[in-house]
Amino acid sequence: MEKLKVCVAGATGWAASALCKGIVATPDLELVCAIARKSAGQDLNQVLELNTDNPIPIFATLEETLSIPYDILIDYTSPAIAEHHIVTAINNGINVVVGTSGVTDQQYEQIAALATQQQQSVLAVGNFAISVVLLNKFAEIAAKHMPSWEIIDYASNTKVDSPSGSALELANRLGKVNESVLTVPVAETKGIKETRGADINGMQVHSVRLPGFVISLEAIFGMESEKLTIKHEAGASAQPYVNGALLAIRKVGSFKGLKRGLDQVMDFNL
């Protein structure tokens, strides 16, 4: 069986390092190189104690990795560099799985056009946890039957992007179902209008950044005398994101263009 060759960008980060360990333990995948600017020039085996005999060189830039053939780039970096990585990979015949938060809808529109033109595949997943996949699906159903909702995104005080990629993905999905109904438009709010959150795709989105949180996402739907709350909460371990990411790696080559959300490549019907 021929293995899928993988490069991980941001390989020494919290979620990506757990994914690297998952890849090297998976028989049908091979981690051939990595990108981590501060660890460039080292062997990822030693840096992460991966216990594999094959050297895994760490590079500072994506361009340097192109000297090693690989099939799939996993991007776990930052919004400032992710788009460059994705575009460069597409133009070099490499499929991409995006785990980076903060890439905008406008950027994804451009990425989708390029991926289709180049006949490459990009799978953008705001959150690889199965519980988030379920939240997205259930929220889409709720938005068809309940006219008003808001999204709350919780994360630790060290998370620099706001809202999270998970919140942006949920807002993107719900915006395609309906626009949330506001009884009092934000423009007519008395007091400090910013306290009503940001309008993203026709709904209010709020971000909380405090010590003690890891990652949580909440969709609240309201009707007269009733409400529905759907909430995902993550613990301190990165393990919930590994299995979903491994699935994404295997499935990213099954289509052409851009897909957003892990459920788009899952056999998942409600």
Backbone hydrogen bonds, N-H to C=O, Kabsch-Sander energy under -0.5 kcal/mol:
donor,donor_aa,acceptor,acceptor_aa,energy
4,L,28,D,-2.3
6,V,30,E,-3.0
7,C,72,I,-2.4
8,V,33,C,-1.3
9,A,7,C,-0.5
9,A,74,I,-3.3
10,G,35,I,-2.8
11,A,8,V,-0.6
11,A,35,I,-1.6
13,G,10,G,-2.0
17,S,13,G,-2.5
18,A,14,W,-1.0
19,L,15,A,-1.9
20,C,16,A,-2.6
21,K,17,S,-1.7
22,G,18,A,-1.7
23,I,19,L,-2.6
24,V,20,C,-2.2
25,A,21,K,-0.8
26,T,23,I,-1.8
29,L,26,T,-1.5
30,E,4,L,-2.6
32,V,6,V,-2.3
32,V,30,E,-0.8
33,C,6,V,-1.0
34,A,57,P,-2.0
35,I,8,V,-2.5
36,A,59,F,-2.2
39,S,36,A,-1.2
40,A,37,R,-1.0
41,G,58,I,-2.8
42,Q,39,S,-1.8
44,L,42,Q,-0.5
44,L,56,I,-3.1
46,Q,43,D,-0.8
47,V,43,D,-2.0
48,L,44,L,-2.6
49,E,45,N,-0.9
50,L,45,N,-1.5
58,I,42,Q,-2.0
59,F,34,A,-2.8
65,T,61,T,-0.9
65,T,62,L,-0.7
66,L,62,L,-0.8
66,L,63,E,-0.8
67,S,64,E,-1.2
68,I,65,T,-2.6
71,D,5,K,-1.8
72,I,5,K,-2.0
73,L,95,N,-2.7
74,I,7,C,-2.9
75,D,73,L,-0.6
75,D,97,V,-2.6
76,Y,9,A,-2.2
76,Y,74,I,-0.7
81,I,78,S,-1.3
82,A,78,S,-2.5
83,E,79,P,-0.7
85,H,81,I,-2.1
86,I,82,A,-2.8
87,V,83,E,-2.7
88,T,84,H,-2.5
89,A,85,H,-2.6
90,I,86,I,-2.6
91,N,87,V,-2.4
92,N,88,T,-0.7
92,N,89,A,-1.0
93,G,90,I,-1.7
94,I,89,A,-2.6
95,N,71,D,-2.0
96,V,121,S,-2.6
97,V,73,L,-2.8
98,V,123,L,-2.6
99,G,75,D,-2.7
99,G,97,V,-0.6
100,T,75,D,-0.7
108,Y,104,T,-2.2
109,E,105,D,-2.0
110,Q,106,Q,-1.7
111,I,107,Q,-2.4
112,A,108,Y,-2.8
113,A,109,E,-1.9
114,L,110,Q,-2.1
115,A,111,I,-2.9
116,T,112,A,-2.2
117,Q,113,A,-2.2
118,Q,114,L,-2.7
119,Q,115,A,-0.7
119,Q,116,T,-0.6
120,Q,115,A,-2.4
122,V,257,G,-2.5
123,L,96,V,-2.7
124,A,122,V,-0.6
124,A,259,K,-2.7
125,V,98,V,-2.6
125,V,123,L,-0.6
126,G,124,A,-0.5
132,V,129,A,-0.8
133,V,129,A,-1.6
134,L,130,I,-2.3
135,L,131,S,-2.1
136,N,132,V,-2.6
137,K,133,V,-2.0
138,F,134,L,-3.0
139,A,135,L,-2.7
140,E,136,N,-2.0
141,I,137,K,-1.7
142,A,138,F,-2.4
143,A,139,A,-2.5
144,K,140,E,-0.6
144,K,141,I,-1.0
145,H,142,A,-1.6
146,M,142,A,-2.5
148,S,222,G,-0.7
150,E,220,I,-1.9
151,I,204,Q,-2.3
152,I,218,E,-2.8
153,D,206,H,-3.0
154,Y,152,I,-0.5
154,Y,216,S,-2.5
155,A,208,V,-1.9
156,S,214,V,-1.1
159,K,156,S,-1.4
160,V,158,T,-0.5
168,L,164,S,-2.3
169,E,165,G,-2.3
170,L,166,S,-2.2
171,A,167,A,-2.6
172,N,168,L,-2.4
173,R,169,E,-2.1
174,L,170,L,-2.8
175,G,171,A,-2.2
176,K,172,N,-0.7
176,K,173,R,-0.8
177,V,173,R,-0.5
177,V,174,L,-1.1
178,N,174,L,-2.3
180,S,202,G,-1.0
181,V,147,P,-2.4
183,T,181,V,-0.5
188,E,185,P,-1.7
189,T,186,V,-1.8
193,K,191,G,-0.9
195,T,192,I,-1.7
196,R,193,K,-2.1
197,G,194,E,-1.8
198,A,205,V,-2.5
200,I,198,A,-0.8
200,I,203,M,-2.8
203,M,200,I,-0.7
204,Q,149,W,-0.6
205,V,198,A,-2.4
206,H,151,I,-2.6
208,V,153,D,-3.2
210,L,155,A,-2.0
213,F,210,L,-1.4
216,S,154,Y,-2.4
217,L,232,H,-2.3
218,E,152,I,-2.6
219,A,230,I,-2.8
220,I,150,E,-2.7
220,I,218,E,-0.5
221,F,219,A,-0.5
221,F,228,L,-3.3
222,G,148,S,-2.6
223,M,226,E,-2.8
226,E,223,M,-2.1
228,L,221,F,-2.8
230,I,219,A,-2.5
232,H,217,L,-2.9
234,A,215,I,-2.5
241,Y,238,A,-1.6
242,V,238,A,-0.6
242,V,239,Q,-1.3
243,N,239,Q,-1.0
244,G,240,P,-0.6
245,A,241,Y,-1.7
246,L,242,V,-2.5
247,L,243,N,-1.9
248,A,244,G,-2.1
249,I,245,A,-2.3
250,R,246,L,-1.8
251,K,247,L,-1.8
252,V,248,A,-1.8
254,S,251,K,-2.2
255,F,252,V,-0.7
257,G,120,Q,-3.3
259,K,122,V,-2.4
261,G,124,A,-2.9
261,G,259,K,-0.5
264,Q,261,G,-1.3
265,V,262,L,-1.8
266,M,263,D,-1.0
268,F,266,M,-1.7
